[in-house]
């Protein structure tokens, strides 16, 4: 967001930095990612005055700069694209590549670029009837309503850009967690004879694509989004690891051992229970899991072959469709699973130990949680002294409306 204000465009042409020192608008949007596009469409439709303040460099821009747009997304086109975009293109049961997704984002950003002020927000002052926004270049904005869509801060975002894959050959790599980003890294490291050890509390394996009678189905087609109150019931029966199904089978077919129809990799597919609204994982850790269970969408090797095993395979790989069948890698011993709560890490000697297994590692990839990328926010209501706002997801209705702030709304921030 530390851009040249003189080159910034406004609703009536370029915004001069001196003129923009004091600007008033009904709605001010901080951040210019894809999550605000539907809101902007509605503001345009209703003729509501608004401005956008953003530096314009997203994680996607950084990935492009570092030539790391070499993967496909973990959500299909039906789930990733907005409905107003879907009607304009032929949609198939496939996953967008990162290059296609960035092109999609930029198409809409270009459409609303005239409303963009390129700058970095440093401070928000929230009052009962309005907010005052200060920027790095000295700009001050007065807004009745404030929308914050500034995404997350994560070490993993930098790691995806900075990790030196070219030097990671015949190495031992310890990964301190699992998720879609870790799975992406594994898919890039596997071909170069690296020994990969996932030190994790467990995760759920979800096929990225299923085939039945030569017809493909993506996960999002099975999530029952349109069934309203009963969707939670059906979603719980299909999305998690199948505990309800197993219990039913045991009641109907008592001769079927649970281990034959349930967990093949106990570390990769942990059993869970819900106690006082908190999820517990048996056999792996007995403390609550802050962000729930981790689900990883991966390409099963049979589905990957069915789609890409033809004369265009090299092109598909170049586009970013990488084989990331973590179940296959586990089966073949290409990836090992170590329980985090039982693993000792000595960073000084660069060793990890689990029971009698001790090994030196060449790289260690640390896990971290998503945290909101928020500027400093000061709340001053009803004549009380200003206090610094601290984001707590439980204090935000539906993740959007913070109870401690007035006329400020969050878009795209975590709700659990």
ChimeraX attribute file (.defattr): number of C-alpha atoms within 10 A of each C-alpha:
attribute: neighborCount
match mode: 1-to-1
recipient: residues
	/A:1	19
	/A:2	15
	/A:3	16
	/A:4	14
	/A:5	20
	/A:6	15
	/A:7	13
	/A:8	19
	/A:9	17
	/A:10	17
	/A:11	14
	/A:12	8
	/A:13	10
	/A:14	16
	/A:15	20
	/A:16	16
	/A:17	17
	/A:18	12
	/A:19	10
	/A:20	18
	/A:21	14
	/A:22	15
	/A:23	14
	/A:24	16
	/A:25	15
	/A:26	14
	/A:27	20
	/A:28	24
	/A:29	25
	/A:30	26
	/A:31	26
	/A:32	25
	/A:33	22
	/A:34	18
	/A:35	16
	/A:36	18
	/A:37	16
	/A:38	13
	/A:39	14
	/A:40	17
	/A:41	13
	/A:42	11
	/A:43	14
	/A:44	13
	/A:45	9
	/A:46	9
	/A:47	9
	/A:48	12
	/A:49	14
	/A:50	20
	/A:51	23
	/A:52	23
	/A:53	22
	/A:54	24
	/A:55	19
	/A:56	19
	/A:57	14
	/A:58	16
	/A:59	17
	/A:60	18
	/A:61	14
	/A:62	16
	/A:63	20
	/A:64	16
	/A:65	11
	/A:66	12
	/A:67	10
	/A:68	17
	/A:69	22
	/A:70	18
	/A:71	20
	/A:72	21
	/A:73	20
	/A:74	19
	/A:75	17
	/A:76	22
	/A:77	20
	/A:78	18
	/A:79	15
	/A:80	14
	/A:81	18
	/A:82	14
	/A:83	11
	/A:84	9
	/A:85	10
	/A:86	14
	/A:87	10
	/A:88	8
	/A:89	8
	/A:90	6
	/A:91	13
	/A:92	11
	/A:93	16
	/A:94	18
	/A:95	21
	/A:96	23
	/A:97	20
	/A:98	21
	/A:99	19
	/A:100	14
	/A:101	19
	/A:102	17
	/A:103	11
	/A:104	15
	/A:105	17
	/A:106	14
	/A:107	11
	/A:108	15
	/A:109	18
	/A:110	10
	/A:111	9
	/A:112	18
	/A:113	16
	/A:114	18
	/A:115	22
	/A:116	26
	/A:117	29
	/A:118	25
	/A:119	24
	/A:120	22
	/A:121	24
	/A:122	15
	/A:123	17
	/A:124	22
	/A:125	18
	/A:126	26
	/A:127	20
	/A:128	14
	/A:129	11
	/A:130	16
	/A:131	25
	/A:132	20
	/A:133	23
	/A:134	21
	/A:135	20
	/A:136	14
	/A:137	20
	/A:138	16
	/A:139	20
	/A:140	19
	/A:141	19
	/A:142	19
	/A:143	24
	/A:144	19
	/A:145	18
	/A:146	25
	/A:147	20
	/A:148	22
	/A:149	23
	/A:150	22
	/A:151	22
	/A:152	16
	/A:153	16
	/A:154	15
	/A:155	13
	/A:156	18
	/A:157	16
	/A:158	13
	/A:159	14
	/A:160	18
	/A:161	17
	/A:162	12
	/A:163	14
	/A:164	9
	/A:165	11
	/A:166	8
	/A:167	9
	/A:168	18
	/A:169	14
	/A:170	14
	/A:171	17
	/A:172	18
	/A:173	20
	/A:174	24
	/A:175	21
	/A:176	19
	/A:177	22
	/A:178	21
	/A:179	17
	/A:180	16
	/A:181	16
	/A:182	19
	/A:183	18
	/A:184	21
	/A:185	17
	/A:186	25
	/A:187	17
	/A:188	17
	/A:189	20
	/A:190	19
	/A:191	11
	/A:192	14
	/A:193	13
	/A:194	18
	/A:195	19
	/A:196	23
	/A:197	21
	/A:198	22
	/A:199	25
	/A:200	22
	/A:201	25
	/A:202	28
	/A:203	20
	/A:204	21
	/A:205	20
	/A:206	18
	/A:207	17
	/A:208	23
	/A:209	21
	/A:210	16
	/A:211	12
	/A:212	7
	/A:213	5
	/A:214	8
	/A:215	8
	/A:216	14
	/A:217	16
	/A:218	20
	/A:219	18
	/A:220	17
	/A:221	12
	/A:222	12
	/A:223	17
	/A:224	15
	/A:225	14
	/A:226	8
	/A:227	12
	/A:228	9
	/A:229	9
	/A:230	12
	/A:231	14
	/A:232	13
	/A:233	12
	/A:234	15
	/A:235	15
	/A:236	15
	/A:237	15
	/A:238	16
	/A:239	15
	/A:240	16
	/A:241	21
	/A:242	16
	/A:243	19
	/A:244	13
	/A:245	13
	/A:246	19
	/A:247	14
	/A:248	12
	/A:249	16
	/A:250	15
	/A:251	10
	/A:252	10
	/A:253	11
	/A:254	11
	/A:255	9
	/A:256	13
	/A:257	12
	/A:258	14
	/A:259	10
	/A:260	9
	/A:261	14
	/A:262	17
	/A:263	16
	/A:264	13
	/A:265	16
	/A:266	16
	/A:267	20
	/A:268	25
	/A:269	21
	/A:270	21
	/A:271	19
	/A:272	16
	/A:273	12
	/A:274	10
	/A:275	9
	/A:276	6
	/A:277	8
	/A:278	12
	/A:279	18
	/A:280	21
	/A:281	20
	/A:282	13
	/A:283	14
	/A:284	19
	/A:285	16
	/A:286	11
	/A:287	11
	/A:288	14
	/A:289	14
	/A:290	11
	/A:291	12
	/A:292	12
	/A:293	18
	/A:294	17
	/A:295	19
	/A:296	20
	/A:297	21
	/A:298	23
	/A:299	22
	/A:300	19
	/A:301	17
	/A:302	13
	/A:303	18
	/A:304	18
	/A:305	13
	/A:306	11
	/A:307	13
	/A:308	16
	/A:309	13
	/A:310	10
	/A:311	8
	/A:312	10
	/A:313	14
	/A:314	13
	/A:315	11
	/A:316	16
	/A:317	15
	/A:318	13
	/A:319	18
	/A:320	19
	/A:321	22
	/A:322	18
	/A:323	21
	/A:324	23
	/A:325	23
	/A:326	23
	/A:327	20
	/A:328	14
	/A:329	17
	/A:330	14
	/A:331	13
	/A:332	10
	/A:333	12
	/A:334	17
	/A:335	18
	/A:336	15
	/A:337	19
	/A:338	23
	/A:339	20
	/A:340	19
	/A:341	13
	/A:342	15
	/A:343	16
	/A:344	14
	/A:345	17
	/A:346	11
	/A:347	11
	/A:348	6
	/A:349	9
	/A:350	13
	/A:351	16
	/A:352	20
	/A:353	15
	/A:354	16
	/A:355	9
	/A:356	6
	/A:357	9
	/A:358	13
	/A:359	13
	/A:360	17
	/A:361	18
	/A:362	14
	/A:363	15
	/A:364	18
	/A:365	18
	/A:366	14
	/A:367	17
	/A:368	12
	/A:369	12
	/A:370	15
	/A:371	13
	/A:372	19
	/A:373	14
	/A:374	20
	/A:375	17
	/A:376	13
	/A:377	20
	/A:378	20
	/A:379	19
	/A:380	19
	/A:381	16
	/A:382	7
	/A:383	8
	/A:384	8
	/A:385	9
	/A:386	14
	/A:387	13
	/A:388	12
	/A:389	15
	/A:390	12
	/A:391	15
	/A:392	13
	/A:393	16
	/A:394	13
	/A:395	15
	/A:396	19
	/A:397	13
	/A:398	14
	/A:399	18
	/A:400	19
	/A:401	16
	/A:402	19
	/A:403	13
	/A:404	15
	/A:405	19
	/A:406	20
	/A:407	19
	/A:408	23
	/A:409	19
	/A:410	22
	/A:411	19
	/A:412	17
	/A:413	21
	/A:414	19
	/A:415	14
	/A:416	11
